[in-house]
Amino acid sequence: MKAVVYDSPRSFTVTEIPTPDPGPGEVRVRVRQTGICATDLHIHNGKFFAEFPLTPGHELVGPVDALGDGTEGFRVGEYVAVNPNMNCGHCAYCRVGNPLMCANLKGMGTNWPGAFAEYVVVPASLVYSVDGIDPDTSVFAEPTACAMHGVRTLSPPPGSSALVFGAGPTGLLLAQLIAHGGAASVTVAASSAFKLRRAADLGIDATYLMDRADLAGDVAKLKAAGGGFDLVVDATGSAAVSEQCVPLTRNGGTVMFYGVTEPEDLVRVSPYDVYRREITVKGSFAAIDTFPLAIAALRTGRARTDGLITHRFKLDDIAAALEALRGDRTVHKIILECWQE
């Protein structure tokens, strides 16, 4: 089969490798398409737990191609999505019911083979049916599952106000789910006008066009408009933006860091301000048990993806896809097509 194979950071080829056979309890999926996200750029650069050699890719959808011995619950040809995160089940965190903090966490496309390939083999326990959902929608199952975990972590109080920094696909999925999770109003702030137009099309209550060169001015204007927000989320992965969250949070409110920053990034915050105003600060890392909820939200339209896909590339054109993700301001969501019907 054809796959993208990295031998080290920033060094990869599109090459032929053996097609994997599913073992007992495993499913082989023929990858129709997979999404590319900013995390893939971190992995490209050797960050985010990447272990080489590696085939990246963690946002896939495609039909079941083969079933290993004893595998039940799926049929060949059934369209599925795959949870890319697998916990060990026996470390201290797993044994107290906190699998996402697993000391031995495995991530598809990070430290085990991913979906920038024509086929993947995965444990059946990580596979979820998305039959009947358009593949251009079900390919968002993984980012929607991450957003669903974010909403669960944030726990929006009924009637609360929320601000989400960032109008990328995960930011807009998160904003929609916060609105359906109890918030009375949701504002999305971003520096891209066309992404904010898409936010409005998806039903977001209000948008704000940011000036990244004047974040302090943005904060002052947003605060003056309504006195701040009960919930403030950074979904940009920019430490400079993360730093604006606490000042924009109302007394007793909650800040959540959701975007992927670099490990060395630091954010300045006044501990007195957090203490005096009883601000809660949370983090939301990834998804491990929210795939059924995410797929249900996609199936019912509670999480909409209309218009998010802007670019498509073939597997052979992975270099061009990564370059577009890195520098093309017209990109919203990139899809890598691993085969076509």
Secondary structure in CASP SS format (residue, H / E / C, confidence):
PFRMAT SS
TARGET T0000
AUTHOR 0000-0000-0000
METHOD secondary structure of the structure
MODEL  1
M C 1.00
K E 1.00
A E 1.00
V E 1.00
V E 1.00
Y E 1.00
D E 1.00
S E 1.00
P C 1.00
R C 1.00
S E 1.00
F E 1.00
T E 1.00
V E 1.00
T E 1.00
E E 1.00
I C 1.00
P C 1.00
T C 1.00
P C 1.00
D C 1.00
P C 1.00
G C 1.00
P C 1.00
G C 1.00
E E 1.00
V E 1.00
R E 1.00
V E 1.00
R E 1.00
V C 1.00
R C 1.00
Q E 1.00
T E 1.00
G E 1.00
I E 1.00
C C 1.00
A H 1.00
T H 1.00
D H 1.00
L H 1.00
H H 1.00
I H 1.00
H H 1.00
N C 1.00
G C 1.00
K C 1.00
F C 1.00
F C 1.00
A C 1.00
E C 1.00
F C 1.00
P C 1.00
L E 1.00
T C 1.00
P C 1.00
G C 1.00
H C 1.00
E E 1.00
L E 1.00
V E 1.00
G E 1.00
P E 1.00
V E 1.00
D E 1.00
A E 1.00
L E 1.00
G C 1.00
D C 1.00
G C 1.00
T C 1.00
E C 1.00
G C 1.00
F C 1.00
R C 1.00
V C 1.00
G C 1.00
E C 1.00
Y E 1.00
V E 1.00
A E 1.00
V E 1.00
N C 1.00
P C 1.00
N E 1.00
M E 1.00
N C 1.00
C C 1.00
G C 1.00
H C 1.00
C C 1.00
A H 1.00
Y H 1.00
C H 1.00
R H 1.00
V C 1.00
G C 1.00
N C 1.00
P H 1.00
L H 1.00
M H 1.00
C C 1.00
A C 1.00
N C 1.00
L C 1.00
K E 1.00
G E 1.00
M E 1.00
G C 1.00
T C 1.00
N C 1.00
W E 1.00
P C 1.00
G C 1.00
A C 1.00
F C 1.00
A E 1.00
E C 1.00
Y E 1.00
V E 1.00
V E 1.00
V E 1.00
P E 1.00
A H 1.00
S H 1.00
L H 1.00
V E 1.00
Y E 1.00
S E 1.00
V C 1.00
D C 1.00
G C 1.00
I C 1.00
D C 1.00
P H 1.00
D H 1.00
T H 1.00
S H 1.00
V C 1.00
F C 1.00
A H 1.00
E H 1.00
P H 1.00
T H 1.00
A H 1.00
C H 1.00
A H 1.00
M H 1.00
H H 1.00
G H 1.00
V H 1.00
R H 1.00
T H 1.00
L H 1.00
S C 1.00
P C 1.00
P C 1.00
P C 1.00
G C 1.00
S C 1.00
S E 1.00
A E 1.00
L E 1.00
V E 1.00
F E 1.00
G C 1.00
A C 1.00
G C 1.00
P H 1.00
T H 1.00
G H 1.00
L H 1.00
L H 1.00
L H 1.00
A H 1.00
Q H 1.00
L H 1.00
I H 1.00
A H 1.00
H H 1.00
G C 1.00
G C 1.00
A C 1.00
A C 1.00
S E 1.00
V E 1.00
T E 1.00
V E 1.00
A E 1.00
A E 1.00
S C 1.00
S C 1.00
A H 1.00
F H 1.00
K H 1.00
L H 1.00
R H 1.00
R H 1.00
A H 1.00
A H 1.00
D H 1.00
L C 1.00
G C 1.00
I C 1.00
D C 1.00
A E 1.00
T E 1.00
Y E 1.00
L E 1.00
M C 1.00
D C 1.00
R H 1.00
A H 1.00
D H 1.00
L H 1.00
A H 1.00
G H 1.00
D H 1.00
V H 1.00
A H 1.00
K H 1.00
L H 1.00
K H 1.00
A H 1.00
A H 1.00
G H 1.00
G C 1.00
G C 1.00
F E 1.00
D E 1.00
L E 1.00
V E 1.00
V E 1.00
D E 1.00
A C 1.00
T C 1.00
G C 1.00
S C 1.00
A H 1.00
A H 1.00
V H 1.00
S H 1.00
E C 1.00
Q C 1.00
C C 1.00
V H 1.00
P H 1.00
L H 1.00
T E 1.00
R E 1.00
N E 1.00
G E 1.00
G E 1.00
T E 1.00
V E 1.00
M E 1.00
F E 1.00
Y C 1.00
G C 1.00
V C 1.00
T C 1.00
E C 1.00
P C 1.00
E C 1.00
D C 1.00
L C 1.00
V C 1.00
R C 1.00
V C 1.00
S C 1.00
P H 1.00
Y H 1.00
D H 1.00
V H 1.00
Y H 1.00
R H 1.00
R H 1.00
E C 1.00
I C 1.00
T E 1.00
V E 1.00
K E 1.00
G E 1.00
S C 1.00
F C 1.00
A C 1.00
A C 1.00
I C 1.00
D C 1.00
T C 1.00
F H 1.00
P H 1.00
L H 1.00
A H 1.00
I H 1.00
A H 1.00
A H 1.00
L H 1.00
R H 1.00
T H 1.00
G C 1.00
R C 1.00
A C 1.00
R C 1.00
T C 1.00
D C 1.00
G C 1.00
L C 1.00
I E 1.00
T E 1.00
H E 1.00
R E 1.00
F E 1.00
K E 1.00
L H 1.00
D H 1.00
D H 1.00
I H 1.00
A H 1.00
A H 1.00
A H 1.00
L H 1.00
E H 1.00
A H 1.00
L H 1.00
R H 1.00
G H 1.00
D C 1.00
R C 1.00
T C 1.00
V C 1.00
H C 1.00
K E 1.00
I E 1.00
I E 1.00
L E 1.00
E E 1.00
C C 1.00
W C 1.00
Q C 1.00
E C 1.00
END
